[in-house]
């Protein structure tokens, strides 16, 4: 069906250490659920062929109050639409809220999980626990919403044991994850991110560039990150988990 982009918010309330999007959106602003609902109705009247909306926000659930209001208005009005968006894992993503989102037409939420290691999540300043992630992903699936999950590889400080915990996570929760989105940049370090501005804190040599950086001790290189990416992709495929984009699976040595 025809689809349209829409925004509920600009910017992000989080400050993940790898992200540099706060250069563009320094604060976090959100619209009221009522205003977004009125825009959806307006677009449906203008474009009769449209039945699907995708939220182009960095996250659709930065203000759970406004998101709930939007869902309630869509349900009350009986709008026959579907919608998708990116979301952050937070305890307030309860079964009650997720069931409301499903009723309002939500088909998929893409979560920025990135790692199954609590240590790495802490280094990223993700603001949630592995237990939070497991519960929210399962509750999203159980509400009838596809739960997509993003992953990164070789974040500064990640070791083999941390990476194994990521594999353990998808092994234990794979049947609740609709698709995985493994970052083809593995871990990019963009200008303006906390990692870039605090390279010494993470023992980083950034001279090879934002993709090919390495640690000064040599325990994290592009080749190591690439190997973890390939191992992850092969393992996810072996579990029958789908990918959000075509992945060339290479046999591991």
N, C-alpha and C positions, 0 to 999 in steps of 0.2 A: 504494500500500500504506500501511498505518498506520505512523506514525513517532513517535519519542520524542526529546526533547532529552537531552543528556548533557554532562557537563563532564569534561575531563581536567586543566584548570588554572583558576586565578583570577588576574586581573591580567595584566601584560605585562612582560617583561624589557627591552623597548625604551622609549625616551623620545623619541618623535617630537615635534617642536616645536609641532605643531598640536593634539596630543591632550591632553584634560583628563580622561581616564578614570582617571588615577592618583590623582585626588581620591577616587575610590570604592575603588580597589584599590591601596593604596600600595606593596605588595610584589608579588612574583610567587611563587605557590605551585603545585605540580603534584602530582598523584596518581601512584602507580605504575601502570605498564601492567597489571600483574597485578590490581590492585584494580579498575580500570576494566573489565577483561575479566570479572571476577567479577560486576560490576554488570550488564553487558550480558547475561550468561547468566541472571542472576536475573530481569531484565525480560523476556527471551524466554520464561522459564518461566511468568511471571505473565500475560503478554499474548501469547497464541499468534498473534494476527493481526499483530503487529509484525515488520517485516523491515528497517526503515530507521531509522537514528539520525543526528541532526545535532548536531555538537559546537557548543555555544553559547559556547565560549571566544572570547576576543579572537584567540587563535592556537592552533592544535592542535599545532604543532611547536616550541614553546618549549623542550621537552626531547626532542631526537631519540632519546635512549636509551630513554625510556619509551614513545614512540610506536612505535619498532621492536619493543619487547617486546610491546606490545599487538597489533601486526600479526602477529607470530610466533605468539602464543597463539591468535588467531582462526583463522589458517591451520592450525595443528596440530590444533585442535579440530574444524575443518571447519564452522564456523558459516556459515550461509547468510544473510548480512546485506549491506546496503549502507550507506555512511555518507559524510557530507560535512563540511567544516569550513573555517574561515579559516586562512590560513597566512602566514608571513613568508618572504620570499626570503632564503635563506642558502646558502652553498656546500655545507653538509652535506646539502642536498636532492639527493642523488646519484641516478643512474639505478637503482642497486641498492636504495636505500631506497624510491624511488617505485614500483618494480616490486613490492616487498613490500606497499606500501600498496594498490596495485591488487589484488593477490591477496587481501588481507584485506577487500575490498569497497569501497574508496574510489572514489567516482564523480566527485567534484569537489573541487578546492581553490581557494579564492578568495584571491588574493594582493593585498596592499596595495601595488601598484606606484606609483601616484599620478602619476609623471612619467617621461618618457623623457630628461630632462636631468640629467646628472651634477651640474651646479651646483645645481639645485633639490633633488635627492636629498640633497646635502650640507647644504643649508639646513634641510631637514626632519629631518636626523639619522637617515636611514633605515637606515644601516649596511650597504648593499650597493651594488654598482656596476651600471651599465646592462648590462655584460657578464654579470654574475651573473644578472640578471633574464632576459635573453634565453636563457641556457643552461637555467635552471630551468624556465621556461615551456615551452620546446621539449621538455625531457626529461619534464615532466609529461604533455604531450600524447602523446609517443611511448610513454609507459608505459600509455596508454589511459585516462588520467584527464583530465576536463575541467578546463582552466585558465581560471578567471575572473580578471579584472584590474580593480581599482579605479583611478580617475583623479580628480585634483583640478585646478582651473584657477585661474590668477591668484595662486598662492602668492606672498607677499611676496618680491620679488627676481626673480621670473620675468619675462622679457621676451619679445618676439616670437620671437627666435631659439630660446629655451628651449622655447617652446610648439611651434615647428616640429619640434624634436627629438622631442617626444611624438608628433606626427603621423607622423614618420619611423619611430618605433618600432613603431606599430601597422601601418604600411605593410609593414615588413619582417617582422613577426611575427604578423600578423593571422590567417594560416592555422593558427597554433598556439593561438590564443586562442579559447575556446569562447564566452564572452560578455564584454562590457565593462560596467562599472558606473560611469558618469560621475556624479560628485557633483552633485546638484541644488542643493547649497548653494555650489558652486564651490570656495570656501575659507571655511569658517566659523572665527571666532576665539572660542573658548569661554573663559569665566572659568576661570582656573587653569592654562591652557595656557602653555607657554613664550612663545609669541607674545604672549599677553595680558599676561603679567608683564614682558615686555621690549619693549613697543611702541616705545619710543624707538630701540632698536637697529635696528628694521626701519622706522623713519620712519613709523609708523602713526598715523592719526587714528581712534580707536575710537568717537568720539562718535556716529556714525550707527548704531552697533549691531554685533552679532557677524556679521551677514550683509552689511550695507551699508557696512562700514568702507572707508577709502581711504588711500592714502599721502598724506603732506603735500605731496609734489611733484606729485600728481595723475596720476602715470603708471600707477596701478593703482586702478581704480574698479569698482563693481559692474557697470557697463555693459561695461567691458572684459572682465571675467571672464565675463559672460553671453555676449558675442560669441565668446570662445574655446570655451566650452561648446557653443554652437550649431555652430561650425565643426567641432569634434571630432565631434559626433554626426553631422553630415552626411557627414563624411569616412569615419567608421567604417561608416556605412550604405552608402556608395558602394563600400566594400571587401567588402560582404556580411557584415560582422561583426554578430553578434546582440547585443542589449542585455538586461540582466538585469531590466529593467522597461520598460513601454511608454514610448516617447519620441516627443513631437510634433516632427517635423522641419519646421523653417521654412526657406524658401528664403533664402539669404544675399543681402544687397543687393550 
